Every structure is written in structure tokens, then in C-alpha cells.
């Protein structure tokens, strides 16, 4: 089947001008290290109705949201004070389907053995997801961040890896209900929501020893400490000049027109 993947890749539009070649697949550009896994998951992944997917653009709150989803879904298996988050990096608890499970086009054999509900992450957009995902009843949590802070965060991440807790209208209770794991009155009265909130706070996660390590989260991957920087809304003003901001905001407004998404930049009308 790897031969089939290579034959398909050979037919895709490619942009080789940057440091990493990009391939266009189903209307989206993928870096060379993700394209084989993306195609393989499209061909082989079989979704289950109980699956939960976290979809996001890189550096838009993915790491933090992984911690939150894992904690909510597994709170009966792992109470906050015994959470695997304390010793295991989030990206190894909820793995990306295209760049971990199906890395380089490999076909994983243990997906059916994962605890239910199975938790996955993806940086693919909706049209590029495996058909079994979009045709199932599995839940997809989408998280996004204002593009200017995302750009700056991604820049620093790529520099540190050499290859936040955001201002969002999101409550833990709403997320838990959407995931199919609503908090009971008893859990709320016992303070479990606050415990998970404290465990998954940006500052707590950032300062855990497992997340401060300069060791890679996986062989050949970025160091664990590259996933947490500031997590501040509006930090882009410290890195982008006004003309750059104006140009990027214009592009963002054009691209997201009609989507219903409105980003909060929290910088006094950008002046």
C-alpha cells in the first residue's frame, strides 16, 4: 500500500520553495513529513461513533485543549491528583492521527485496543479528514486562536524545535457536555471542575517537570518545553510592526469572510 501512497504523492501539486516541501491534498497544503500519514489515514482509518477528535491549526491552543479533554473524559479513571498529565506529555496521551498514528504512511495495528472513547488530534481541515470520520457520529472539537498570536507562537515553536490558554467563550461544563461526559451535580459540589481547571491551567501545565524538559516528546520530535511559551492574547504586538498587523488582519478578514468566526485581538482596536 506504500507504493499506492507514493504514486498518489507523485500526482500532487508541490511547492518546494521553502525549507520543507509542501504537497496539496484535498485543497490543503501539507508538509512532507505529514503527507504520507494524511493519505494513509484517509485510506485506512475506520472511525467509531464514540471517537473524539480535536481539530486545530498548530499553536492555537492544541496542547492545552488536549490536557483538558483528556482530564474531562478520563476523570473516573484518573482523578486530577493522579493524572497521567503529571508525568506524561499531552501529545503522547492524545496523538495526532496523521503525524503519529499513521506517521510516514505506516498502518497502526493497535487502534482498536485504545480505551473508549478513543481520543485523537488532527491538524487537517474538515474536507481532508477520513470519510469514516465525517460520515460517523464522532465528536469533533475545533479550537482556534487569533491568527496574529498563532503566527508568532508558531514562529517561536519552529525556532525552538528546529524544523494557551486563550481568551475564549468556552466553559469546562459546556465542553464536558459536548464530549458526552457532563459533570454531575455531585462532581460540581465536590469541586471536581475546579480541580481539573487547576490541573489544566496554563501556568500549572507549563511548570510541570514533564513539560519543562528539553528532551523530545517522541524520537526526532520537538522538545517538550517548546510547547509552552507565554499563552498571552495580544503578544503579537511585541513582534509585528503596525504595517504587518494591518496586512495580516486584512488577509484574515478576507479568508474568514462568511465563516462566522470573529477573532479577539485585545489591542485597543489595533492602534
C-alpha positions in Angstrom: 0.0 0.0 0.0 3.0 2.3 0.5 3.5 2.1 -3.3 0.0 3.4 -3.8 0.7 6.3 -1.5 3.9 7.2 -3.3 2.1 7.0 -6.7 -0.6 9.4 -5.4 2.0 11.8 -3.9 3.7 11.9 -7.3 0.5 13.4 -8.8 0.0 16.1 -6.2 0.9 19.8 -6.7 4.1 20.6 -4.8 5.7 23.7 -3.5 9.5 23.3 -2.9 10.4 26.9 -2.3 10.5 26.7 1.5 12.8 24.7 3.7 10.1 21.9 3.8 8.3 20.8 0.6 4.5 21.2 0.7 2.0 19.0 -1.0 -1.6 19.9 -1.8 -4.1 17.3 -0.9 -7.8 17.8 -0.9 -7.4 21.6 -1.1 -4.9 21.8 1.8 -1.1 22.1 1.9 0.7 19.5 3.9 4.4 19.4 4.8 6.3 16.5 3.5 6.5 14.9 7.0 2.7 14.8 7.3 1.5 14.0 3.8 2.0 10.2 3.9 0.3 9.9 7.2 -2.6 12.0 6.0 -3.1 9.9 2.9 -2.7 6.6 4.9 -5.3 7.7 7.5 -7.7 8.6 4.7 -7.3 5.2 3.2 -7.3 3.0 6.3 -8.8 4.8 9.4 -12.2 3.5 10.5 -13.9 5.8 12.9 -16.2 4.7 15.7 -19.2 6.8 16.8 -17.7 7.2 20.3 -14.4 8.7 18.9 -13.4 12.3 19.9 -11.3 14.4 17.6 -9.5 17.6 18.5 -9.0 19.7 15.3 -6.8 22.7 15.2 -4.2 24.8 13.4 -0.7 24.3 15.0 -0.1 26.6 18.0 -3.7 27.6 18.5 -4.2 26.1 21.9 -3.9 22.4 20.9 -1.6 21.3 23.8 -3.8 22.9 26.5 -7.0 21.6 25.0 -5.6 18.1 24.8 -4.9 18.3 28.6 -8.5 19.5 29.2 -10.2 16.9 27.0 -8.1 14.0 28.5 -8.9 15.2 32.0 -12.6 15.5 31.5 -13.1 12.2 29.6 -10.8 10.2 32.0 -11.7 11.8 35.3 -13.2 8.5 36.6 -10.1 6.5 35.6 -7.6 9.2 36.7 -8.6 11.7 39.4 -6.7 15.0 38.9 -4.2 14.3 41.7 -3.2 11.0 39.9 -3.5 12.3 36.3 -1.0 10.9 33.7 -0.6 14.6 32.7 1.7 14.9 35.7 4.2 12.6 34.2 3.4 12.2 30.5 3.4 14.8 27.8 -0.1 15.6 26.5 0.9 14.8 22.9 1.6 11.2 23.9 -1.8 10.9 25.6 -3.8 12.2 22.6 -1.8 11.5 19.5 -2.2 13.2 16.1 -3.7 10.8 13.6 -1.5 11.9 10.6 1.8 12.6 12.3 1.8 10.0 15.0 -0.6 7.1 14.5 -0.1 6.9 10.7 3.4 8.5 10.6 5.2 8.0 7.2 2.2 6.0 5.9 2.6 3.2 8.5 -0.6 1.4 9.4 -1.1 1.1 13.2 -2.4 -2.2 14.5 -3.5 -1.2 18.0 -6.1 1.5 17.4 -9.0 -0.9 18.3 -7.2 -1.6 21.7 -7.3 2.1 22.7 -9.6 2.9 25.7 -13.1 4.1 24.8 -13.8 6.7 23.8 -10.7 6.9 21.6 -9.1 10.3 21.6 -7.4 11.7 18.5 -6.0 15.0 17.3 -5.6 16.4 13.8 -4.2 19.4 12.0 -6.2 18.6 8.9 -9.2 20.6 7.9 -12.6 19.1 7.7 -12.6 18.2 4.0 -9.3 16.3 4.4 -10.5 14.1 7.2 -11.1 10.4 6.5 -14.6 9.8 5.2 -15.3 7.4 8.0 -14.9 10.4 10.4 -17.1 12.8 8.6 -19.7 10.1 8.0 -19.8 9.0 11.6 -21.3 10.4 14.8 -18.0 11.0 16.4 -17.4 14.4 18.1 -15.0 17.0 16.7 -13.8 19.7 18.9 -12.4 22.6 17.0 -10.2 25.2 18.7 -8.8 28.4 17.0 -6.9 31.4 18.1 -6.5 34.9 16.6 -4.1 34.4 13.6 -1.6 37.0 14.7 -0.8 35.4 18.0 -0.9 32.0 16.3 1.7 33.2 13.7 4.1 34.5 16.4 3.6 31.4 18.5 4.3 29.1 15.6 7.4 31.1 14.6 8.9 30.6 18.1 7.9 27.0 18.2 9.6 26.2 14.9 12.7 28.0 16.0 12.9 26.1 19.2 12.0 22.7 17.6 14.3 23.4 14.6 12.3 22.0 11.7 -2.5 29.0 25.7 -4.8 29.2 27.4 -6.8 31.6 25.2 -9.5 34.3 25.8 -12.3 32.1 24.6 -16.1 31.8 25.2 -15.5 28.3 26.4 -16.5 26.8 29.8 -15.4 23.4 31.0 -19.0 22.5 31.7 -20.0 23.1 28.0 -17.1 21.2 26.7 -17.8 18.3 29.0 -21.4 18.2 27.9 -20.4 18.2 24.2 -17.9 15.4 24.7 -20.6 13.3 26.2 -19.1 13.4 29.7 -21.2 16.1 31.5 -20.3 16.9 35.1 -22.8 15.7 37.6 -24.2 17.9 40.4 -22.2 15.8 42.9 -19.0 16.3 41.0 -19.6 20.1 40.8 -20.3 20.2 44.6 -17.2 18.2 45.3 -15.1 20.8 43.4 -14.0 18.4 40.6 -14.5 21.1 38.0 -12.1 23.4 39.9 -9.6 20.6 40.3 -9.5 19.9 36.6 -9.4 23.6 35.9 -6.4 24.0 38.2 -4.6 20.9 36.8 -5.1 22.2 33.2 -4.3 25.8 33.8 -1.6 27.2 31.5 0.8 28.0 34.3 0.4 24.7 36.0 1.0 22.7 32.8 3.9 24.9 31.8 5.7 24.4 35.1 5.3 20.6 35.3 8.6 18.9 35.1 7.5 16.7 32.2 6.7 19.8 30.2 9.9 21.7 31.1 12.2 19.0 29.8 14.4 19.7 26.7 14.1 16.1 25.7 11.9 15.3 22.6 8.4 14.2 23.1 9.0 11.4 20.6 12.1 10.3 18.6 13.1 13.1 16.3 10.3 15.3 17.6 10.4 18.8 19.2 11.5 19.2 22.9 8.7 19.1 25.5 9.5 22.6 26.6 8.8 24.1 23.2 5.0 23.6 23.5 4.5 26.3 26.2 5.8 29.8 25.8 3.5 32.7 27.0 0.0 31.8 26.1 -0.9 35.5 26.1 -3.5 37.2 24.0 -2.1 40.2 22.1 1.6 39.2 22.4 1.9 39.7 18.6 2.4 43.5 19.2 5.8 42.7 20.6 6.8 41.0 17.4 4.9 42.6 14.5 5.0 46.2 13.4 1.8 48.1 12.6 2.0 47.6 8.8 2.5 43.9 9.2 -0.5 43.7 11.6 -2.7 45.7 9.2 -1.8 43.4 6.2 -2.3 40.2 8.2 -5.7 41.4 9.6 -6.8 42.3 6.1 -5.9 38.8 4.8 -7.6 37.2 7.8 -10.8 39.1 7.2 -10.8 38.1 3.6 -10.1 34.4 4.2 -12.6 34.1 7.1 -15.4 36.2 5.5 -18.8 34.4 5.9 -17.4 31.8 8.3 -18.9 33.4 11.4 -15.5 33.4 13.1 -14.5 36.7 14.7 -11.2 37.0 16.5 -10.4 39.0 19.6 -7.1 40.7 19.3 -7.3 42.6 22.6 -5.2 45.5 21.5 -7.3 48.7 21.7 -8.6 48.4 18.1 -5.1 47.5 16.9 -3.8 51.1 17.5 
